[in-house]
Amino acid sequence: MTLKYLCSLFILLILIQLTGCGKSAKPVAEEMPASAAIKHDAQPDVLPVAVNKSDAQLDAKVFYHAKTSERKIALTFDDGPDNKYTPKVLDILKKNGIKATFFVIGEHAEQNHKMIKRIVEEGHIIGNHSWDHANLSNLPSDQVQAEITKTDDIIRTIVGQSPSLFRAPYGAENEQVRSDAAKTGHQLIGWSVDTLDWNGKNASQIMNTVKKETKPGAIILQHSAGGKGGNLSNTIEALPQIIAYLKHDGYAFVTVPELMHLNQTQ
């Protein structure tokens, strides 16, 4: 074996080590950073499945707030959509980079397809708020379920998916309503801070309520349609102040499903 041959063999071995050809290949998934992996739960960030439909009957409780020390809260807006105040609410949220949760009335959704689409396209969460804002605690079970499923149907027609969050009109719920919500595959959502914007409270009064009652994990109730005499200018005036105050106080804004997930991980 000549010296030239030995030198060539030695160089070849070095090249093999440098290129890694002598090692077994790692699976691609092991080398892919976690941030690059496809999130199979990404779609529910648009319209969440807050509870598994098959497990819905196991949970007929109302979620009022998250039990957490983290300074996170959820803004929620009821009774929309309309073409007057809902766009203004969305504009304010977009300007501030905030995602909220909208509990919509079925008949309003039917009349405002474009606004439902905008809510979803801008990354907010949609919840069911009954078909026509009836007091469900006064209705028989079949009518309660019809109010919920009819609203699900119109939302699914507009955006291709039905929500699994439900808020009872007026917060009027009883054992039957809780059971019907669960049977139709919905998590019943309440609130812990009622701004009473629908009642004509002015911006200063709304702010006082927020300052006094907001705690980590809170769900704040406001409206994106309706109001006293059909006027929600107080909400539009107060909303930027609420956002500025809570941000300054160290709060982060999340959606209701995110708040529910936070509650489950504590």
C-alpha positions in Angstrom: 0.0 0.0 0.0 1.7 3.2 -1.2 2.0 6.4 0.9 -0.1 8.2 -1.7 -2.9 5.7 -1.3 -2.8 6.0 2.5 -2.9 9.8 2.3 -6.0 9.7 0.0 -7.8 7.2 2.3 -7.1 9.4 5.3 -8.5 12.5 3.6 -11.6 10.6 2.6 -12.3 9.6 6.2 -11.9 13.1 7.4 -14.4 14.3 4.7 -16.9 11.7 5.8 -16.8 12.9 9.4 -17.1 16.5 8.5 -20.2 16.0 6.2 -22.0 13.7 8.7 -22.4 11.0 6.0 -21.4 8.4 8.6 -24.3 9.3 10.9 -27.9 8.1 10.8 -30.3 10.8 9.7 -32.5 12.4 12.3 -36.3 12.5 11.8 -37.3 15.9 10.3 -39.7 16.5 13.2 -36.9 16.4 15.7 -34.9 19.1 14.0 -37.9 21.4 13.3 -38.1 24.2 15.9 -41.3 24.2 17.9 -42.3 27.6 16.5 -42.2 26.1 12.9 -44.5 23.2 13.6 -48.0 23.3 12.3 -50.5 24.1 15.0 -53.5 21.8 14.5 -55.5 23.9 17.0 -54.9 27.1 15.1 -58.4 27.2 13.5 -60.2 27.4 16.9 -58.5 30.7 17.5 -60.9 32.1 14.9 -64.1 30.4 16.0 -63.3 28.3 19.0 -64.5 24.9 20.1 -64.5 25.8 23.7 -65.8 22.5 24.8 -65.8 19.1 23.0 -69.2 18.5 21.7 -69.1 14.9 22.9 -68.3 16.0 26.4 -70.6 19.0 26.5 -73.3 17.3 28.7 -70.7 16.8 31.4 -70.3 20.5 32.0 -73.4 22.6 32.6 -71.6 25.3 34.7 -71.4 29.0 34.0 -67.9 30.5 33.4 -67.9 33.9 35.0 -64.2 34.6 35.3 -60.8 32.9 35.5 -59.3 32.0 38.8 -55.9 33.4 38.2 -53.4 35.9 39.6 -52.2 36.8 36.1 -53.4 40.3 35.0 -55.4 39.1 32.0 -59.0 40.1 31.2 -61.5 39.5 28.4 -63.6 42.2 26.8 -67.0 41.0 25.6 -69.7 42.7 23.5 -73.3 41.6 23.3 -76.3 42.1 21.1 -74.6 42.8 17.8 -73.9 43.0 15.1 -75.2 46.2 13.7 -73.9 48.6 11.1 -73.6 51.6 13.4 -71.8 50.7 16.6 -70.2 47.3 15.9 -67.9 48.8 13.2 -66.8 51.6 15.7 -66.1 49.0 18.3 -64.1 47.0 15.8 -62.2 50.0 14.7 -61.1 50.8 18.3 -60.1 47.2 19.0 -58.1 47.1 15.8 -56.3 50.4 16.5 -55.3 49.0 19.9 -54.4 45.5 18.7 -56.9 43.8 20.9 -59.0 40.7 20.3 -62.4 40.4 22.0 -65.4 38.1 22.2 -68.7 39.0 20.5 -71.9 37.3 21.6 -74.2 37.8 18.6 -77.9 37.6 18.2 -79.0 35.3 15.4 -81.5 37.6 13.7 -78.9 40.4 13.8 -76.3 38.1 12.3 -78.8 37.1 9.5 -79.2 40.8 8.6 -75.4 41.6 8.8 -73.4 38.9 7.1 -70.6 41.3 6.3 -70.1 42.4 9.9 -70.0 38.8 11.1 -67.3 38.1 8.5 -65.4 41.1 9.6 -65.5 40.1 13.3 -64.0 36.7 12.4 -61.5 38.0 9.8 -60.1 40.5 12.3 -59.4 37.6 14.7 -62.1 38.0 17.3 -64.2 35.3 18.8 -67.9 34.8 18.1 -70.3 33.4 20.7 -74.0 32.6 20.5 -76.5 35.0 22.2 -79.8 33.3 21.2 -81.9 34.1 18.2 -83.9 37.1 19.3 -82.8 37.9 22.9 -85.6 36.1 24.6 -85.6 35.4 28.3 -84.8 31.8 28.0 -85.5 31.0 31.7 -89.2 31.5 30.8 -89.2 29.1 27.8 -89.6 25.3 27.6 -86.5 23.2 26.8 -87.3 22.7 23.1 -87.7 26.4 22.5 -84.4 27.2 24.4 -82.6 24.7 22.2 -84.2 26.1 19.1 -83.0 29.6 20.0 -79.5 28.3 20.3 -79.3 25.9 17.3 -81.0 28.4 14.9 -78.3 31.0 15.8 -75.6 28.3 15.3 -77.0 27.6 11.9 -76.9 31.1 10.6 -73.4 31.7 11.9 -72.2 28.5 10.3 -73.9 29.6 7.0 -71.9 32.9 7.1 -68.5 31.8 8.3 -68.5 28.0 7.9 -68.3 27.1 11.6 -70.7 27.4 14.6 -69.6 28.7 18.0 -69.6 26.7 21.1 -69.7 29.6 23.5 -73.2 30.7 24.6 -74.3 33.7 26.8 -77.9 33.8 27.9 -79.8 37.1 27.2 -80.0 39.2 30.4 -77.8 36.6 32.1 -81.2 34.8 32.8 -80.2 31.2 33.3 -81.5 28.4 35.4 -80.9 24.7 35.6 -82.8 24.0 32.5 -81.0 26.7 30.4 -77.7 25.4 31.7 -78.6 21.9 30.7 -79.9 22.9 27.3 -76.8 24.9 26.6 -74.6 21.9 27.4 -76.8 19.5 25.4 -76.4 21.7 22.3 -72.6 21.6 22.8 -72.1 25.0 24.3 -70.2 26.4 27.3 -72.3 29.0 29.1 -70.5 32.2 29.7 -71.3 34.9 32.2 -69.4 38.0 33.3 -67.8 39.5 36.4 -67.8 43.2 35.5 -71.1 44.7 34.2 -70.5 48.2 32.8 -74.3 48.8 32.4 -73.5 50.6 29.1 -76.8 49.4 27.8 -78.6 51.4 30.5 -77.2 54.7 29.5 -74.4 55.0 32.0 -72.1 57.7 30.8 -68.4 57.1 30.1 -67.3 58.4 33.5 -69.7 56.0 35.3 -68.6 53.1 33.1 -64.9 53.9 33.9 -65.7 54.0 37.6 -67.2 50.5 37.4 -64.2 49.1 35.5 -61.7 50.7 38.0 -63.6 49.3 41.0 -64.5 45.8 39.8 -61.8 44.6 37.4 -59.6 41.9 38.8 -57.2 39.4 37.2 -59.3 36.9 35.2 -62.3 39.3 34.8 -64.8 39.2 32.0 -66.1 42.7 31.2 -69.5 43.0 29.7 -70.3 45.7 27.1 -72.5 46.0 24.0 -71.9 46.5 20.3 -75.5 47.1 19.4 -78.7 48.2 21.1 -78.4 50.5 24.2 -80.8 52.8 25.8 -82.9 54.3 23.1 -80.7 52.6 20.6 -77.7 54.8 21.6 -74.3 53.3 22.5 -72.2 56.5 22.1 -71.3 56.1 25.7 -69.7 52.7 25.0 -67.8 54.2 22.0 -66.5 57.0 24.2 -65.6 54.8 27.2 -63.9 51.9 25.3 -60.6 53.7 24.5 -60.5 54.9 28.1 -61.0 51.4 29.4 -58.3 50.1 27.2 -55.8 52.8 28.1 -56.5 52.5 31.8 -56.2 48.7 32.0 -53.1 48.7 29.8 -51.5 51.3 32.1 -52.5 49.1 35.1 -50.6 46.2 33.6 -53.5 44.2 32.2 -53.3 42.1 29.0 -56.4 41.6 26.8 -57.4 38.0 25.8 -60.4 36.3 24.4 -62.8 34.2 26.5 -61.5 30.9 25.3 -57.9 32.0 26.2 -59.2 33.0 29.6 -60.8 29.6 30.0 -57.6 27.9 29.0 -55.7 30.0 31.5 -58.2 28.9 34.2 -57.6 25.2 33.3 -53.8 25.6 33.6 -53.7 27.2 37.0 
